């Protein structure tokens, strides 16, 4: 391996943050004159890249929702008398009324249409099966999935384009999109066939067969530049009792991982990048483990080996706003039995993370982040320049050459621990909060770097030749057949007629995995867009939310509760809106200069820090002369306590918690 410092001169010159193409601010509403008629925006103007995409997840529409009903257990806003609002019952286990779904798509059409390049839709498009008196049926699940698919077509449909859509919509299967929920058998099955028909406008024609076979597919959202890979996380999901992980060749999870490896390899060879999307995120803590360990192990290995290809990944399911760091050092792929070597973590019988367990899960994340490698004391985690991370050009108060060399050595050791100056030991999965109002309904707009992509052909205008697609398909089949011919990784060595000495040496080698391990990036290649700001790098996101407490109160004051609970399509259209909760590009708490892995590593480290005197002063109004009242012997993190024994929280951690629950809880409730 080439040393980091040897590469420094090359990499600093070639991978410094590129200038970002001038882009309109996030959240800028489309002018009212934005019509797609002949008098509206020209076709060429409407199809240029805007450098942002929408991530939407977990809508859970419920045809049985009734305004003014009870949100108590057993009656999830279906009957009884209670406070269920017209646009949804925030902070409850109730699903989304059609009024919320309708107004969400209306807001998207008014504010985002014409300003985004594609949509990532990460599943759960039917209601939960949480009412014994009104159990779900297969027909209802199909109808609800079709209803949401039609909503996307209504908003983004455009007959001027051959495929009938103005931008790509990329869906994925959620654990509640099927019957019974969580249970998804090996494909082809009735659900892959049904969803293929419902999503026929979203799945590229040459991928329809692939989807029927396993419920996964790819979509080139920026032709010849960027592909969205829709994973079927139901085959990785620990609560899916119909399958058994990714270890045995007979399992669909194993086949899915092999398919993913082949797709990423093809993209690498084509010089393209990928976004991974799925429903159930790869959560892995002491209290929550959503994926089978054998699937997590392969996934963590794959994303590390293809870190030059993968731009980022997005998930839903958990309804809380957070991120997950995958640590490549936790990969132990060659163990004899992954199931025996992994620690068993508690899981919910329903497969859904309960509201009560979410705070424990977030605390576990913080505990894990507290174990991240710590930089030297003179190395500020808030520094964002490449030179700071290399330890070069930094100012030292001590001119002693020995001290300078010691500091440089500590920095090199720290960088080695985290995988170099771009923290390539780690990868990041972003988990967005939901539209369904477990807290407040949410949407996320992600901004990405489009430098150099100004004149690229738009998705809707591109017609990929059938012979090229056939060629790529054949390549994939060849790779698959090559893999299937391998009985054991050592067989080839034996067939090559190695001498006896070689055979004896082979016995002493460490155990190898019984599958093909992807090749890593070339050691001379620059880091990928997930690690260094360059074209397609995610720059930031704007989190939107609808304050249903305020919206529902205003609606009830104006119209009162509807006696029959039915949706009145003419009411409340001027009341409902999404507003900015926070914008990472302007946020002085998270301080994310971009959404690279290095930025998230810094944020995770800051979240895990113990409270400081500054936190104490901000929270209690204390001044320096009152610091004596603080007891530093606090909890496991060393958090401070005030004179009354109340814990003083690190404000970054407190902000992370508040945002995890979409601002639903007050500061004092977060403390509790």
Beta strands, then each sheet from edge to edge (+ up, - down):
strand 1: 52-56
strand 2: 118-121
strand 3: 168-171
strand 4: 217-222
strand 5: 226-230
strand 6: 273-280
strand 7: 310-316
strand 8: 322-327
strand 9: 426-431
strand 10: 441-448
strand 11: 538-546
strand 12: 579-583
strand 13: 640-641
strand 14: 647-648
sheet 1: 3+ 2+ 1+ 10- 11+ 12-
sheet 2: 4+ 5- 6- 7- 9- 8+
sheet 3: 13+ 14-
end
